[in-house]
Amino acid sequence: MGDDHPDNVKLEAPADFKGPGANRGCTDVLCTVLLFACWGAMTFVGLCVLGVIKNDMLKEGVPARLTNGMDYKGKICGVDDYVIPETNENVKDLTKAFYLPSGAPVCVKTCPTLEEEYTGYYCKYPQQASINAVRENGFGAMTAYASPFMATFDCAPYVETVDAWGYCVPKAAITALAGMAADKMNEEIVKDCLTTDAEEDGKQNFLVGDSKNGQDEAHYNKYVSEDDDSKYWKNTESTTLGNNCTAQRKGVVVTAEYMDPTSEDGFFDKANADMYTAQWVILGCGCGVAMFLGFVYLYILQIPGVLSTVCWGLITIIEGCFLLLALYSYNTSETWKTDTTHTESEANLMLYVAYGCAGIGGIWFLVICCLRKRIVLAIGIVKEACKAVSKMKVITMYPVMQVIGVVIFLMPWCTYMFYLASSGEVVVECICPSSLGSSSFDFSGSTEAEKESSCDNAGPGCFMYKSFKYDDNTKLVGLYMLFSWFWTSQFVVAAGQLVVAMSISTWYFTRDKSTIGNGTFFSSAKKAMWYHLGTAAFGSLIIAIIKTIRVVVAYLQNKAKNSKNQVLKMVLCAIQCYMWCLEKCMKFLNKNAYIQTAIFGYSFCKAARKAFFLILRNIMRISAVAIVSQFVLIIGKLFITVAATLVGYYYMDTNMMDQLNGMWLPILLIILFAYVTAEMFNEVFGMAIWTILQCFVADEEMFEPSERFAEGDLAETVSKTQKAAAAEAGGVAPTGGGEKMVAVAPSKSSEELA
């Protein structure tokens, strides 16, 4: 596919070309129909596993089989319809799993709470029957029967437990872990949170409170000292304080009670309270302020000289880093050669690192020299993208609509998958440590006697493991469900790229930019949804197929993990790498194909072909735009996230300190929300940059200089680069007044000059 390929021709403007909004027709309608058919088939599968539609090939799922615990006989609590012979209780009515000291679980009706502490016993079923027989005689009689069984760890007294998703977890275990976490937190508390007022004699005056507030005496004495009825936080080299500034100012020391998630005044309750109190600050700074900062960033980039300074500065910094690293590695190598603590091979390794860094630095320098004019053009393109997005601010909200669309799809999809995953055959195994020979025992098809003796008597450290075995039909349906997820998620992404591309291209090919606004985005979205959903479905179908193939290959790789066939492993690895590269290339090609569709209204195949050859003709420009856009997007992401976090921190520090137990959780949530907002903003901005690039190339190839749509900084940039290139070639470049002049060196194409 060289320059002489029949499809590798410059773009030509249709005779009736009046911009992206005119003369459109529906494209790739068949793919739209197939997508709806895919959703219909997915719904049918879901109704089958839900039990609404009876089907012999798909069993009805029971999600409780996935989440509920099981007893030492392999029966799933609250699910299996099995009557325990010894106690005459049905496992289906016993929904909780209680672990005995031996590690053997039993199914119980409820988890024992504080009110039931030391009022009864939970045992293995035969022993439980004996205990139940004397229950009416009181706790003493039960204890007499239970004592021998407790010695063999087959019984345990009622102790306070916490119901954790159907599992009875002893409260004592949680408290112990909470105490360890509290000690760790107190060790890591920082001094910076302490006030500097009234500092004297190595102590800092700090509001603690009039009493210890019921806090643990050891913790209180460890971190608080008293002097003439004044309470101070100790400030020594070995004791650091202040992780939770507000809590510390209230005189609250981090204790096991504070860290206990089940405590009424514990860690999680305080965290939830902080989230509730600061919810509007979190949303306001993480979303609203972050979005505002995105537009501030676009405005800053449009200031003359800022974008150029940033790009060339970063390019220089990268070059300097490579050279400095090379120099440091070389000096280290020379030092190690005379240092008896390092071997000659270590010194040579550092020398090779120095050569490698120097080589990479040299390559980077040569690449930048080759792309210097294209980088100037790329800077102009990024500026135009800033203007376009600033004109249609509502365009940055489109990713939110995409997220909503994906969530709506995920609600039924996750439900179907949950039921499908629980429709398999339960396989219960006893897994033992290597000290016992790493033996395992499959409970499926075993007798009750075998089940009872298999794991409980195998030895200490053995535990029961529940998995699911699926037939071929269920596996294929699961693969199809994954395919439907891949197709739908990629379709949502593709539709968004089409809408953004159509909006930005409309802005570019409009001479009177004052007519462009948020209304342009809505009209473009309407046209994209009406005419080109099929094109989005076509492109996303290709990506979905590739992703599905990768899943199959990954499954085969997992199956072949223990195989001794190294050739098979290498082949599968090569296929996986190839499919990964193909997916990345297709995503890039698809994005450019959607831009072609947005400008000209092409179907997917024609748009992809046009985009492919356009990329080949402008590979140097695309490389330059890729470098510049990555710089801009990364800096923008950091700027938005950091600035929004600082705004949130300042506001809470000055206005909400008395209302919060600590700022760490609200700050983390602000960082998370701001980062996600920056990602969505960058998604739109990045697509706008690539759309402006294609619009510029199309504008350059289709129209004479006097008829082109490029204006402002972009037109000035092109004029300067063309004049400079023509001067180097000894020719004359077109002047800025729209007049066409003949070049002395006509062999150079316009894109080569730019």
GULO-451895 format. One line per 5 residues: number of its first residue (from 1); for each residue x negated, y, z negated of C-alpha. Coordinates in Angstrom, 1 decimal, padded with zeros to 4 digits, m for minus. Layout:
N
NUM) X Y Z | ... .
END
This chain:
754
1) 000.0 000.0 000.0 | m002.4 002.7 001.2 | m001.9 006.1 002.7 | m000.7 004.6 005.9 | 002.2 002.8 004.3 .
6) 005.5 003.8 006.1 | 007.2 004.6 002.8 | 004.2 006.8 001.6 | 005.5 010.0 003.2 | 006.0 013.4 001.6 .
11) 009.5 014.2 000.4 | 011.8 016.0 002.8 | 014.6 018.2 001.7 | 018.0 017.1 003.1 | 019.5 019.6 005.5 .
16) 022.3 020.3 003.0 | 020.1 020.3 m000.2 | 021.5 022.8 m002.6 | 019.9 021.5 m005.8 | 020.6 018.4 m007.9 .
21) 024.3 019.1 m008.4 | 025.4 018.7 m004.8 | 026.6 015.8 m002.6 | 026.5 012.9 m005.0 | 028.0 009.5 m004.9 .
26) 028.3 006.5 m007.2 | 025.1 004.4 m007.3 | 024.5 000.7 m008.2 | 028.1 000.1 m009.1 | 027.6 m003.7 m009.3 .
31) 025.2 m003.3 m012.2 | 027.8 m001.3 m014.1 | 030.2 m004.2 m013.6 | 027.6 m006.7 m014.7 | 026.9 m004.7 m017.9 .
36) 030.6 m004.7 m018.8 | 030.7 m008.4 m018.1 | 027.7 m008.9 m020.4 | 029.5 m007.1 m023.2 | 032.6 m009.2 m022.5 .
41) 030.7 m012.4 m022.7 | 029.0 m011.3 m025.9 | 032.4 m010.5 m027.4 | 033.7 m014.0 m026.5 | 030.7 m015.6 m028.2 .
46) 031.3 m013.5 m031.3 | 035.0 m014.5 m031.5 | 033.9 m018.1 m031.2 | 031.5 m018.0 m034.1 | 033.9 m015.9 m036.1 .
51) 036.5 m018.7 m035.7 | 039.0 m016.6 m033.9 | 038.6 m018.6 m030.7 | 038.1 m022.4 m031.2 | 035.3 m023.8 m029.0 .
56) 033.7 m027.2 m029.1 | 030.3 m025.9 m028.0 | 030.0 m023.3 m030.8 | 030.6 m023.9 m034.4 | 032.2 m021.4 m036.7 .
61) 029.7 m019.6 m038.9 | 029.7 m019.1 m042.6 | 027.4 m016.2 m043.6 | 027.4 m017.3 m047.2 | 025.3 m020.2 m046.2 .
66) 022.5 m017.8 m045.4 | 022.6 m015.7 m048.6 | 023.8 m018.0 m051.3 | 021.5 m020.1 m053.4 | 021.6 m023.9 m053.7 .
71) 021.3 m026.4 m056.5 | 018.7 m029.1 m057.0 | 020.9 m031.6 m055.0 | 020.7 m029.4 m051.9 | 024.3 m028.1 m052.2 .
76) 024.9 m024.4 m051.3 | 026.6 m022.6 m054.2 | 030.0 m021.2 m053.3 | 030.0 m022.9 m049.9 | 029.8 m026.7 m049.9 .
81) 033.0 m028.5 m050.8 | 031.4 m031.0 m053.2 | 032.7 m032.1 m056.6 | 030.0 m032.7 m059.1 | 030.7 m036.2 m060.5 .
86) 029.2 m035.4 m064.0 | 031.1 m032.2 m064.7 | 034.0 m032.6 m062.3 | 033.4 m029.0 m061.0 | 033.5 m028.1 m057.3 .
91) 030.3 m026.4 m056.0 | 032.6 m024.2 m053.8 | 033.8 m022.5 m057.0 | 030.3 m022.0 m058.5 | 029.0 m019.0 m056.5 .
96) 025.8 m018.2 m058.5 | 022.4 m019.9 m058.7 | 020.7 m020.2 m062.0 | 017.1 m021.5 m062.2 | 016.1 m023.7 m065.1 .
101) 012.6 m023.5 m066.7 | 011.6 m026.6 m064.6 | 012.4 m024.6 m061.5 | 015.4 m026.7 m060.6 | 018.4 m024.5 m059.7 .
106) 022.0 m025.2 m060.7 | 025.2 m023.7 m059.5 | 027.2 m021.7 m062.1 | 030.4 m019.7 m062.0 | 028.9 m016.4 m063.4 .
111) 025.5 m015.1 m064.5 | 025.2 m014.9 m068.3 | 025.2 m011.3 m069.5 | 024.3 m009.6 m072.8 | 027.6 m010.5 m074.4 .
116) 026.9 m014.2 m073.8 | 023.4 m014.2 m075.1 | 022.5 m017.4 m077.0 | 026.1 m018.7 m076.9 | 025.6 m021.7 m074.7 .
121) 023.3 m023.6 m072.3 | 022.9 m024.2 m068.6 | 021.5 m027.7 m067.8 | 021.2 m030.2 m065.0 | 024.5 m031.7 m064.3 .
126) 024.3 m034.9 m066.3 | 023.0 m033.1 m069.3 | 025.5 m030.3 m068.8 | 028.3 m032.9 m069.1 | 026.9 m033.9 m072.5 .
131) 026.7 m030.3 m073.7 | 030.2 m029.5 m072.5 | 031.6 m032.5 m074.4 | 030.5 m030.9 m077.8 | 031.2 m027.3 m076.8 .
136) 034.2 m027.1 m079.1 | 032.1 m028.1 m082.1 | 030.1 m024.8 m081.8 | 026.7 m023.5 m080.8 | 024.9 m025.6 m083.5 .
141) 026.3 m028.9 m082.0 | 025.3 m027.8 m078.5 | 021.8 m027.0 m079.7 | 021.4 m030.4 m081.3 | 022.2 m032.0 m077.9 .
146) 020.3 m029.5 m075.9 | 017.0 m029.6 m077.8 | 015.6 m032.8 m076.2 | 016.6 m031.5 m072.8 | 014.9 m028.2 m073.4 .
151) 011.7 m030.0 m074.2 | 011.8 m031.5 m070.7 | 012.9 m028.1 m069.2 | 016.2 m029.6 m068.0 | 018.2 m027.1 m070.1 .
156) 018.0 m023.4 m070.9 | 020.0 m021.2 m073.3 | 022.2 m018.4 m072.1 | 020.0 m015.3 m071.8 | 020.8 m011.9 m070.4 .
161) 020.5 m012.1 m066.6 | 021.1 m009.7 m063.7 | 023.2 m010.8 m060.7 | 020.8 m010.2 m057.7 | 022.7 m011.1 m054.6 .
166) 024.1 m014.4 m056.1 | 020.9 m015.3 m058.0 | 020.8 m015.0 m061.8 | 017.5 m013.3 m062.6 | 016.5 m013.1 m066.3 .
171) 016.5 m009.6 m067.6 | 013.3 m010.3 m069.5 | 011.4 m010.9 m066.3 | 012.6 m007.6 m064.9 | 011.7 m005.7 m068.1 .
176) 008.2 m007.3 m068.0 | 007.6 m006.2 m064.4 | 009.0 m002.7 m065.2 | 006.6 m002.4 m068.1 | 003.6 m003.3 m065.8 .
181) 004.9 m000.7 m063.3 | 005.2 001.9 m066.0 | 001.6 001.4 m067.2 | 000.4 001.6 m063.6 | 002.3 004.8 m063.0 .
186) 000.9 006.4 m066.1 | m002.6 005.5 m065.1 | m002.1 007.2 m061.7 | m000.4 010.4 m062.9 | m002.4 013.5 m061.8 .
191) m003.5 016.5 m063.8 | m002.4 019.1 m061.2 | 001.2 018.9 m062.5 | 000.2 020.3 m065.9 | 000.8 024.0 m066.7 .
196) m002.3 026.1 m067.2 | m000.7 028.5 m069.7 | m002.2 028.8 m073.2 | m005.0 026.3 m072.5 | m007.3 025.9 m075.5 .
201) m009.6 023.3 m077.1 | m009.2 020.9 m074.2 | m005.4 020.8 m074.6 | m002.7 022.5 m072.5 | 000.5 023.9 m074.0 .
206) 003.3 022.1 m072.3 | 007.0 021.7 m073.1 | 007.6 018.3 m074.5 | 010.7 018.6 m076.7 | 011.5 018.5 m080.3 .
211) 011.6 014.8 m080.6 | 010.4 011.6 m079.0 | 013.9 011.1 m077.5 | 013.9 007.5 m078.4 | 010.9 006.9 m076.2 .
216) 008.4 004.1 m076.8 | 006.2 005.2 m079.7 | 003.0 003.8 m078.2 | 003.5 005.6 m074.9 | 004.4 008.8 m076.7 .
221) 001.4 008.8 m078.9 | m000.8 007.9 m076.0 | 000.1 010.9 m073.9 | 001.3 013.5 m076.5 | m000.6 015.0 m079.4 .
226) 000.7 017.3 m082.2 | m001.0 020.3 m083.8 | 000.9 022.5 m086.3 | 004.3 021.4 m085.1 | 003.3 022.2 m081.5 .
231) 003.3 019.3 m079.0 | 000.7 019.1 m076.3 | 000.0 016.7 m073.5 | m003.4 015.2 m073.9 | m005.8 016.4 m071.3 .
236) m008.9 014.2 m071.3 | m011.1 012.7 m068.7 | m009.6 009.3 m069.2 | m006.0 010.3 m069.4 | m004.3 012.0 m066.4 .
241) m000.7 013.2 m066.4 | 002.1 014.6 m064.4 | 003.3 012.2 m061.7 | 006.9 013.2 m062.4 | 006.4 016.9 m063.3 .
246) 010.0 017.6 m064.2 | 010.5 014.5 m066.3 | 007.2 015.2 m068.1 | 008.3 018.8 m068.8 | 011.4 017.4 m070.4 .
251) 009.2 015.3 m072.7 | 010.0 012.0 m070.9 | 007.1 009.6 m070.7 | 007.1 006.9 m068.1 | 008.1 003.7 m070.0 .
256) 009.4 000.2 m069.2 | 012.9 001.5 m069.8 | 012.3 004.3 m067.3 | 011.1 001.8 m064.7 | 013.7 m000.8 m065.4 .
261) 016.2 m000.8 m062.4 | 018.9 m002.3 m064.7 | 018.6 000.4 m067.3 | 021.3 003.1 m067.5 | 018.6 005.7 m067.6 .
266) 016.1 003.8 m065.6 | 013.9 004.4 m062.6 | 016.5 003.7 m059.9 | 019.2 005.6 m061.6 | 017.0 008.7 m061.8 .
271) 016.0 008.2 m058.2 | 019.6 008.0 m057.1 | 020.4 011.1 m059.2 | 017.5 013.0 m057.5 | 018.7 011.9 m054.0 .
276) 022.2 013.1 m054.9 | 021.1 016.4 m056.3 | 018.8 017.2 m053.4 | 020.9 015.7 m050.7 | 021.5 019.0 m048.9 .
281) 017.9 020.0 m049.2 | 016.8 016.6 m047.7 | 019.2 016.9 m044.8 | 018.7 020.6 m044.3 | 014.9 020.5 m044.2 .
286) 014.6 017.0 m042.7 | 017.0 017.7 m039.9 | 018.1 021.4 m039.6 | 014.7 023.0 m040.5 | 012.8 020.4 m038.5 .
291) 014.9 021.1 m035.4 | 014.5 024.9 m035.9 | 010.7 024.3 m036.2 | 010.8 022.4 m032.9 | 012.1 025.5 m031.1 .
296) 009.6 027.7 m033.0 | 006.9 025.3 m031.6 | 008.3 025.8 m028.1 | 008.2 029.5 m028.5 | 004.6 029.4 m029.8 .
301) 003.5 027.4 m026.8 | 004.9 030.0 m024.5 | 002.7 032.8 m026.0 | 000.0 033.6 m023.4 | m003.2 031.7 m024.2 .
306) m002.0 029.5 m027.0 | m001.4 026.4 m025.0 | m004.6 026.8 m023.1 | m006.6 027.3 m026.3 | m005.0 024.3 m028.0 .
311) m005.6 022.0 m025.0 | m009.2 023.0 m024.2 | m010.0 023.2 m027.9 | m008.8 019.6 m028.5 | m010.7 018.4 m025.4 .
316) m013.9 020.0 m026.7 | m013.3 018.6 m030.2 | m012.9 015.1 m028.8 | m016.1 015.4 m026.8 | m017.9 016.8 m029.9 .
321) m016.7 013.9 m032.0 | m018.1 011.3 m029.6 | m021.4 013.1 m029.4 | m021.7 013.7 m033.2 | m020.8 010.0 m033.9 .
326) m023.4 009.0 m031.4 | m026.0 011.2 m033.0 | m025.1 010.0 m036.5 | m025.3 006.3 m035.4 | m028.6 006.9 m033.7 .
331) m030.1 008.6 m036.8 | m028.7 005.8 m039.0 | m030.3 003.2 m036.8 | m033.7 004.9 m037.0 | m033.4 005.1 m040.8 .
336) m032.4 001.4 m041.1 | m035.4 000.4 m039.1 | m037.7 001.6 m041.8 | m035.3 000.6 m044.6 | m036.0 m002.7 m046.3 .
341) m032.4 m003.1 m047.4 | m031.1 m003.5 m043.8 | m032.1 m006.1 m041.2 | m033.3 m005.4 m037.7 | m030.1 m006.8 m036.2 .
346) m028.0 m004.3 m038.3 | m030.2 m001.4 m037.1 | m029.8 m002.6 m033.5 | m026.1 m002.8 m033.9 | m025.9 000.9 m035.0 .
351) m028.1 001.7 m032.0 | m025.6 000.0 m029.7 | m022.8 002.0 m031.4 | m024.7 005.2 m030.6 | m025.1 004.2 m027.0 .
356) m021.4 003.3 m026.8 | m020.2 006.6 m028.3 | m022.6 008.5 m026.0 | m021.3 006.6 m023.0 | m017.7 007.2 m023.9 .
361) m018.5 010.9 m024.4 | m020.1 011.1 m021.0 | m017.2 009.4 m019.3 | m014.8 011.8 m021.1 | m016.8 014.8 m019.9 .
366) m016.8 013.6 m016.3 | m013.0 012.9 m016.4 | m012.3 016.4 m017.7 | m014.6 017.9 m015.1 | m012.6 016.0 m012.3 .
371) m009.3 017.0 m013.8 | m010.0 020.6 m014.8 | m007.9 022.2 m012.1 | m005.1 019.7 m012.7 | m005.2 020.4 m016.4 .
376) m004.6 024.1 m015.7 | m001.6 023.1 m013.6 | m000.4 020.7 m016.3 | m000.5 023.5 m018.8 | 001.7 025.6 m016.5 .
381) 004.1 022.6 m016.2 | 004.4 022.2 m020.0 | 005.2 025.9 m020.3 | 008.0 025.6 m017.8 | 009.3 022.6 m019.7 .
386) 009.3 024.8 m022.9 | 011.4 027.4 m021.1 | 013.9 024.8 m019.8 | 014.5 023.2 m023.1 | 014.7 026.6 m024.9 .
391) 017.5 027.6 m022.4 | 019.5 024.4 m023.2 | 019.0 024.0 m026.9 | 021.9 021.5 m027.2 | 019.9 019.1 m025.1 .
396) 017.8 018.2 m028.1 | 020.9 016.8 m029.8 | 021.4 014.1 m027.2 | 019.2 011.6 m029.0 | 021.6 011.8 m031.9 .
401) 024.4 010.8 m029.6 | 022.2 007.9 m028.4 | 021.6 006.8 m032.0 | 025.4 006.9 m032.6 | 025.9 004.8 m029.5 .
406) 023.4 002.2 m030.6 | 024.9 002.0 m034.1 | 028.3 001.5 m032.7 | 027.0 m001.4 m030.6 | 025.0 m002.9 m033.5 .
411) 028.0 m003.1 m035.8 | 029.7 m006.0 m033.9 | 026.4 m007.4 m032.6 | 024.9 m007.8 m036.0 | 028.2 m009.4 m037.3 .
416) 028.1 m011.9 m034.4 | 024.5 m012.7 m034.9 | 025.0 m013.2 m038.7 | 027.8 m015.7 m038.0 | 025.8 m017.4 m035.2 .
421) 022.7 m017.8 m037.4 | 024.9 m019.4 m040.1 | 026.5 m021.9 m037.7 | 023.5 m024.3 m037.6 | 023.0 m027.4 m039.5 .
426) 021.5 m026.8 m043.0 | 018.1 m028.6 m043.6 | 017.0 m028.7 m047.2 | 013.4 m029.6 m048.0 | 011.3 m030.1 m051.1 .
431) 008.0 m028.2 m050.6 | 005.1 m029.1 m052.8 | 001.6 m027.5 m053.2 | m001.6 m028.9 m051.8 | m002.5 m030.3 m055.2 .
436) 000.3 m032.8 m054.7 | m000.6 m033.5 m051.1 | 001.5 m030.7 m049.6 | 004.3 m033.3 m049.3 | 007.8 m032.4 m048.2 .
441) 011.1 m034.2 m048.3 | 014.0 m033.7 m045.9 | 017.3 m033.9 m047.8 | 019.3 m034.2 m044.6 | 021.0 m037.7 m044.5 .
446) 019.5 m038.7 m047.9 | 021.4 m040.4 m050.7 | 022.3 m038.5 m053.8 | 019.8 m040.5 m055.8 | 017.0 m039.7 m053.4 .
451) 018.0 m036.0 m053.5 | 017.9 m035.9 m057.3 | 014.5 m037.5 m057.6 | 012.8 m036.0 m054.6 | 011.9 m032.5 m055.8 .
456) 012.6 m032.4 m059.5 | 010.3 m035.3 m060.3 | 007.7 m034.6 m057.6 | 005.6 m032.5 m059.9 | 005.1 m028.9 m061.1 .
461) 005.1 m026.2 m058.4 | 007.5 m028.0 m056.1 | 010.5 m025.9 m054.9 | 013.4 m026.4 m052.6 | 013.5 m024.7 m049.2 .
466) 016.6 m024.1 m047.1 | 016.4 m023.7 m043.3 | 018.7 m024.2 m040.3 | 018.5 m026.5 m037.3 | 020.3 m025.4 m034.2 .
471) 021.4 m027.4 m031.1 | 020.5 m026.4 m027.6 | 023.8 m024.6 m027.0 | 023.3 m022.4 m030.1 | 019.8 m021.6 m029.1 .
476) 020.8 m020.5 m025.6 | 023.6 m018.4 m027.0 | 021.2 m016.8 m029.4 | 018.8 m016.0 m026.6 | 021.8 m014.5 m024.6 .
481) 022.7 m012.3 m027.6 | 019.1 m011.0 m027.7 | 019.3 m010.3 m024.0 | 022.5 m008.3 m024.5 | 020.8 m006.3 m027.2 .
486) 017.8 m005.6 m025.0 | 020.0 m004.6 m022.1 | 022.3 m002.3 m024.1 | 019.5 m000.6 m026.1 | 017.5 000.1 m022.9 .
491) 020.7 001.2 m021.1 | 021.3 003.8 m023.8 | 017.7 005.0 m023.4 | 018.0 005.1 m019.6 | 021.3 007.1 m019.7 .
496) 019.6 009.6 m022.0 | 016.7 010.0 m019.6 | 019.0 010.5 m016.7 | 021.0 013.2 m018.5 | 017.8 015.1 m019.5 .
501) 016.3 014.8 m016.0 | 019.5 016.1 m014.4 | 019.7 019.0 m016.8 | 016.0 020.0 m016.4 | 016.0 019.5 m012.6 .
506) 019.1 021.7 m012.3 | 017.3 024.4 m014.3 | 014.3 024.2 m012.0 | 016.2 024.3 m008.7 | 018.3 027.3 m009.8 .
511) 016.9 030.6 m008.7 | 019.1 032.7 m011.1 | 018.0 031.2 m014.4 | 020.4 033.5 m016.3 | 023.2 031.1 m015.2 .
516) 021.6 028.2 m017.0 | 022.7 027.4 m020.6 | 024.2 024.7 m022.8 | 027.0 024.4 m020.3 | 024.5 023.1 m017.8 .
521) 023.7 020.2 m020.1 | 027.3 019.2 m020.4 | 028.0 019.4 m016.7 | 024.8 017.3 m016.0 | 025.8 014.7 m018.6 .
526) 029.3 014.4 m017.0 | 027.8 013.9 m013.5 | 025.2 011.4 m014.8 | 027.8 009.4 m016.6 | 030.3 009.5 m013.6 .
531) 027.9 008.8 m010.8 | 024.8 007.1 m012.1 | 025.6 004.7 m014.9 | 024.9 001.9 m012.5 | 021.4 003.2 m011.9 .
536) 020.7 003.3 m015.6 | 022.1 m000.2 m016.0 | 019.9 m001.5 m013.1 | 016.7 m000.1 m014.5 | 017.5 m001.2 m018.1 .
541) 018.4 m004.7 m016.7 | 014.8 m005.1 m015.4 | 013.4 m004.2 m018.8 | 015.8 m006.5 m020.6 | 014.8 m009.4 m018.4 .
546) 011.1 m008.8 m019.1 | 011.7 m008.5 m022.8 | 013.7 m011.8 m022.8 | 010.9 m013.6 m021.0 | 008.5 m012.3 m023.6 .
551) 010.7 m013.7 m026.4 | 010.7 m017.1 m024.7 | 006.9 m017.0 m024.3 | 006.5 m016.0 m027.9 | 008.7 m019.0 m028.9 .
556) 006.6 m021.3 m026.8 | 003.4 m019.8 m028.4 | 004.8 m020.5 m031.8 | 005.7 m024.1 m030.9 | 002.2 m024.6 m029.4 .
561) 000.4 m023.1 m032.4 | m000.5 m026.5 m033.8 | m001.3 m028.0 m030.4 | m004.8 m029.0 m029.5 | m004.2 m028.0 m025.9 .
566) m006.3 m024.9 m025.7 | m005.6 m024.4 m022.0 | m001.8 m024.2 m022.7 | m002.5 m021.6 m025.4 | m004.6 m019.5 m023.1 .
571) m002.0 m019.6 m020.3 | 000.8 m018.6 m022.7 | m001.4 m015.8 m024.1 | m002.2 m014.6 m020.5 | 001.5 m014.6 m019.6 .
576) 002.4 m012.7 m022.7 | m000.3 m010.0 m021.9 | 000.8 m009.8 m018.3 | 004.5 m009.4 m019.3 | 003.5 m006.7 m021.8 .
581) 001.7 m004.7 m019.2 | 004.5 m005.2 m016.7 | 007.0 m003.9 m019.3 | 004.9 m000.7 m019.9 | 004.5 m000.1 m016.1 .
586) 008.2 m000.7 m015.4 | 009.3 001.7 m018.2 | 007.0 004.4 m016.7 | 008.3 003.7 m013.1 | 011.9 003.6 m014.3 .
591) 011.5 007.0 m016.0 | 010.3 008.5 m012.8 | 012.9 006.7 m010.7 | 015.6 008.3 m012.9 | 014.2 011.7 m012.2 .
596) 014.4 011.0 m008.4 | 018.0 009.9 m008.9 | 018.7 013.1 m010.9 | 017.3 015.3 m008.1 | 018.5 013.5 m005.0 .
601) 021.2 011.1 m006.1 | 019.3 008.0 m004.9 | 020.2 004.5 m005.9 | 017.7 002.8 m008.2 | 015.7 000.8 m005.6 .
606) 015.3 003.8 m003.3 | 014.5 006.1 m006.2 | 011.9 003.7 m007.6 | 010.3 003.4 m004.2 | 010.1 007.1 m003.8 .
611) 008.8 007.6 m007.3 | 006.1 004.9 m006.9 | 004.6 006.5 m003.8 | 005.0 010.0 m005.3 | 002.9 008.8 m008.3 .
616) 000.3 007.4 m005.9 | 000.1 010.7 m004.0 | m000.3 012.7 m007.2 | m002.2 010.3 m009.5 | m004.7 013.0 m010.6 .
621) m002.0 015.4 m011.5 | m000.1 012.8 m013.4 | m003.3 011.9 m015.4 | m003.8 015.6 m016.3 | m000.1 016.0 m017.3 .
626) m000.4 012.8 m019.4 | m003.4 014.2 m021.3 | m001.9 017.6 m021.9 | 001.5 016.3 m022.8 | 000.1 013.8 m025.3 .
631) m001.8 016.6 m027.0 | 001.3 018.8 m027.1 | 003.6 016.1 m028.3 | 001.3 014.8 m031.1 | 000.6 018.3 m032.4 .
636) 004.3 019.1 m032.2 | 005.2 016.0 m034.2 | 002.6 016.9 m036.9 | 003.7 020.6 m037.0 | 007.4 019.8 m037.4 .
641) 006.9 017.1 m040.0 | 004.4 019.0 m042.2 | 006.1 022.4 m041.9 | 009.5 021.0 m042.8 | 008.1 019.1 m045.7 .
646) 006.4 022.2 m047.1 | 009.6 024.2 m046.8 | 011.5 021.5 m048.7 | 008.8 021.3 m051.4 | 008.7 025.1 m051.8 .
651) 012.4 025.4 m052.1 | 012.7 022.5 m054.7 | 009.7 023.8 m056.7 | 011.2 027.3 m057.0 | 014.9 026.5 m057.3 .
656) 015.5 022.9 m058.4 | 012.8 021.9 m060.9 | 015.2 021.8 m063.8 | 017.7 019.7 m061.9 | 015.4 016.9 m060.7 .
661) 013.6 014.1 m062.6 | 010.8 014.3 m059.9 | 010.2 015.5 m056.4 | 008.4 012.5 m054.9 | 011.5 010.7 m053.6 .
666) 013.2 013.8 m052.0 | 009.8 014.8 m050.5 | 009.4 011.3 m049.0 | 012.9 011.4 m047.6 | 012.3 014.8 m046.1 .
671) 009.1 013.5 m044.4 | 011.1 010.5 m043.0 | 013.9 012.6 m041.7 | 011.6 015.3 m040.3 | 009.5 012.7 m038.6 .
676) 012.5 011.1 m037.0 | 013.8 014.5 m035.9 | 010.4 015.3 m034.4 | 010.4 011.9 m032.5 | 013.8 012.7 m031.0 .
681) 012.7 016.2 m030.1 | 009.6 014.9 m028.5 | 011.6 012.3 m026.5 | 013.6 015.1 m024.9 | 010.6 017.4 m024.5 .
686) 008.4 014.7 m023.0 | 011.1 013.8 m020.4 | 011.4 017.5 m019.6 | 007.7 017.7 m018.9 | 007.8 014.8 m016.5 .
691) 010.9 016.1 m014.8 | 009.3 019.5 m014.2 | 006.3 017.8 m012.7 | 008.4 015.8 m010.2 | 010.5 018.9 m009.4 .
696) 007.3 020.9 m008.8 | 005.9 018.2 m006.5 | 009.2 017.9 m004.6 | 009.4 021.7 m004.4 | 005.9 021.8 m003.0 .
701) 006.4 019.0 m000.5 | 009.8 020.0 000.8 | 009.6 023.8 001.1 | 007.3 026.5 002.5 | 005.6 028.8 m000.1 .
706) 008.2 031.5 000.6 | 011.1 029.2 m000.1 | 009.8 027.4 m003.2 | 011.6 027.5 m006.5 | 008.5 027.7 m008.7 .
711) 008.2 031.1 m010.4 | 006.6 032.9 m013.2 | 003.6 031.3 m014.9 | 003.8 028.1 m012.8 | 003.8 029.9 m009.5 .
716) 000.9 032.1 m010.7 | m001.0 029.0 m011.8 | m000.6 027.3 m008.4 | m001.7 030.5 m006.7 | m004.8 030.8 m008.7 .
721) m005.9 027.2 m008.3 | m005.2 027.3 m004.6 | m007.2 030.5 m004.2 | m010.1 029.0 m006.2 | m010.0 025.7 m004.2 .
726) m009.8 027.5 m000.9 | m012.7 029.8 m001.8 | m014.8 026.7 m002.7 | m013.9 025.3 000.7 | m014.7 028.5 002.5 .
731) m011.1 029.1 003.5 | m008.2 031.4 002.7 | m005.4 030.4 000.4 | m001.8 031.6 000.6 | m001.2 034.9 m001.0 .
736) 001.2 035.5 m003.9 | 003.7 037.6 m001.9 | 005.2 034.6 m000.3 | 003.4 035.1 003.0 | 002.0 032.1 004.6 .
741) m001.7 032.4 005.7 | m003.7 029.9 007.7 | m006.4 028.1 005.8 | m009.8 027.6 007.3 | m010.1 024.1 005.9 .
746) m006.6 022.7 006.8 | m007.7 019.1 006.0 | m007.1 019.7 002.3 | m003.5 019.1 001.3 | m001.7 021.4 m001.1 .
751) m001.8 018.8 m003.9 | m005.5 018.4 m003.5 | m005.9 022.2 m003.8 | m003.8 022.3 m006.9 .
END
